[in-house]
C-alpha cells in the first residue's frame, strides 16, 4: 500500500511527496 501511495504522489506533485516524507520522517518512519 505504501508503494501505491508514493506512486500516486510521484505522478501528482513532488511537493506533495516531500510533504508526506516530512510527516513520515517526523514520526520515525523510514521510506
C-alpha beads as a LAMMPS data file, in Angstrom:
LAMMPS data file: protein, C-alpha beads

31 atoms
30 bonds

1 atom types
1 bond types

-500.0 500.0 xlo xhi
-500.0 500.0 ylo yhi
-500.0 500.0 zlo zhi

Masses

1 110.0

Atoms # bond

1 1 1 0.000 0.000 0.000
2 1 1 2.894 2.338 0.783
3 1 1 4.304 1.936 -2.717
4 1 1 0.917 2.708 -4.223
5 1 1 0.640 5.916 -2.215
6 1 1 4.145 7.009 -3.184
7 1 1 3.456 6.238 -6.842
8 1 1 0.340 8.409 -6.817
9 1 1 2.218 11.259 -5.178
10 1 1 5.071 10.981 -7.659
11 1 1 2.577 11.234 -10.509
12 1 1 0.941 14.286 -8.927
13 1 1 3.377 16.709 -7.315
14 1 1 6.880 16.344 -5.953
15 1 1 5.931 18.992 -3.387
16 1 1 3.177 16.760 -2.028
17 1 1 5.624 13.862 -1.877
18 1 1 8.132 15.940 0.060
19 1 1 5.402 16.967 2.491
20 1 1 4.387 13.356 3.142
21 1 1 8.006 12.245 3.534
22 1 1 8.485 15.049 6.056
23 1 1 5.483 13.843 8.046
24 1 1 6.700 10.240 7.997
25 1 1 10.210 11.323 8.978
26 1 1 8.869 13.222 11.984
27 1 1 7.000 10.126 13.111
28 1 1 10.070 7.935 12.743
29 1 1 9.061 6.032 9.618
30 1 1 11.674 5.085 7.037
31 1 1 10.917 5.142 3.323

Bonds

1 1 1 2
2 1 2 3
3 1 3 4
4 1 4 5
5 1 5 6
6 1 6 7
7 1 7 8
8 1 8 9
9 1 9 10
10 1 10 11
11 1 11 12
12 1 12 13
13 1 13 14
14 1 14 15
15 1 15 16
16 1 16 17
17 1 17 18
18 1 18 19
19 1 19 20
20 1 20 21
21 1 21 22
22 1 22 23
23 1 23 24
24 1 24 25
25 1 25 26
26 1 26 27
27 1 27 28
28 1 28 29
29 1 29 30
30 1 30 31
